[in-house]
Amino acid sequence: MPRSSAPAFVLPETVPVEGMGVDSMQATWLGAPARDKLLEAARDAGLSTEAAQPGQPVITLSPGTVATAGALRRFRKACTNAASNRVGNLAGEPGTYGDMPALGAPARMLYLAGGGQWSQAAQDQAESVAVEAPHRPWTLPAQDPETKQNAVIPMADAVLVNMGHWSGVLWANLLSLPPGLWGLLLGKSPIRAALSAVRGFAKARSFQPDTLAQAASVVRRRARVHPTAVVEASYVAPGAEIGPGAIVRQSIVGPDAVIEPQAMLIASVMGRGARLRRRAWIKYAVLMDEAVHGGVAQLGVLGPGATTKGLSALMDQRLGGPVRVKRNGTLHPVPLGFLGVGVGARTVVGSGVWVAAGRTLPPDKWVVRAADAVVSRPDEATTAVEILDAPPESQGPTSAL
């Protein structure tokens, strides 16, 4: 039987996302289940998502891994007319995220010349290919606590990350957000992108960056955005709602998600039915389906149905050194030395609770303040807080005020 003109794409085996209570293909990736977005990426890369025919070449991924269309497209070209199996990773700085133990097992693309399924033996015996991934460095206004240099993220259309840990879910979304938004806002072909840019200029009637960013946003039908809300360079899916005074920048708001008045969402991803409470803010983070966030957070992940109450804080830095995260019982360094908190499915973080950076809160837990953490009688001694007659000194434990 003649081979198809395009290799068939086979979804990778799922793995549990450590700390989340959800598997890797159900986890939120760019506003939808990873399974759906991965099939979309494969089609955009020119791969067939129909069942493979006997003898048809197959491209798949190592278990728990996701890859953007840019990564799959480049790997497909590297395997053109290959008569033997090949295993690929990304070269250079983008490839480091595929090999970080904190994020999950090593992320790999596998080409099976004669078809078949992924296996560890097939991957180990395949010829290695380093896929070039052109990128631009994005320098952040923060120093890596380990190198003491400004933190840099490689911006590329090729992303390959394992989502076997909640930190892998975080970085799969953050690294994929720029190319993902580009496709959602401007289109996936050069011609469509050019036409979208022209329409954006016509709509904005201005060359001011803020005005252009607002014009570049896409708000789907049945989505509601209050006239006083600020939405810049973002995608708002059908059924979503953005309330008065809310700020949304460089983000994906999933179907039926809600952003309440005066809340702030920056460079983040919300899954279906997720909610950002009034005056809450979250940056560089992921809210999975039906998650509700009411406090402040950065570089964190809320699992399906997880909740953080008002005045809570998910921290992303530690004094005195870089953050480490525990995966499979072992502490590992994380990208840039910063990481927030992973909140498992249906877990609730109560009002006023602060969670230290890099921690994982398992699914189905309640994390609340102890009763003695609330001052009920200011005339009685307590070990929960200090009641002072003067401002605290600059040094010592009271300086936490």
Buried (B, 14 or more C-beta within 10 A) or exposed (E): EEBBEBBBBBBBBBBEBBBBBBBBBBBBBBBBBBBEBBBBBBBBBBBBBEEBEEEBBBBBBBBBBBBBBBBBBBBBEBBEEBEEBBBBBBBBBBBEBBBBBBBBBBBBBBBBBEBBEBEEEBBEEBEEBEBBBBBEEEEEEEEBBEEEEEBBBBBBBBBBBBBBBBBBBBBBBBBBBBBBBBBBBBBEEEEEBEEBBEEBBEEBEEEEEEBBBBBBBBBBEEBEBBEEBBBBBBBBBEBBBBBEBBBBBBBBBBBBBBBBBBBBBBBBBBBBBBBBBBBBBBBBBBBBBBBBBBBBBBBBBBBBBBBBBBBBBBBBBBEEEBBBBBBEEEEBBBBBBBBBBBBBBBBBBBEBBBBEBBBBBBBEBEBBBEEEEEEEEEEEEBEEEEEEEEEEEEEEEEEEE
